[in-house]
Amino acid sequence: MAPTTKTGPKGKQGKTTKKFIINAQQPASDKIFDTAAFEKFLQDKIKVEGRVGNLGDNIKISQVGEGKIEIIAHNELSGRYLKYLTKKFLKKMQLRDWLRVVSTSKGVYELKFFNVVNDDAEDDDE
């Protein structure tokens, strides 16, 4: 009797685990960004296998510290999709004019304020 070992087809990898962090510390500390509402929004809107509300054990969303949200996915989830959902939330909360989503490193997205430069030349026209 041969020993039972599980070997999958060659070239086929097991489940991939990806970790994403969305850092909103700066706007959260200024009290204009609600991290808890954003976490709920992600739980309601992330699609798994084409269906919303189908997270199950595949995707875990949790707050880590103040203003940071960590997403651990055990299936295919792209960072682009998370960036899209973050922009959608900012638009819904009418914050899209002041905040932008920037990828600082692989799997890390940060919400930053737009740089507003006040020109004195514009005020002199009056």
Buried (B, 14 or more C-beta within 10 A) or exposed (E): EEEEEEEEEEEEEEEEEBEBBBBBBBBBEEEBBBBEEBBEBBEEBBEBEEEEEEBEEBBEBEEEEEBBBBBBBBBEBEBEBBBEBBBEBBEEBEBBEBBBBEEEEEBBBBBBEEEEEEEEEEEEEE
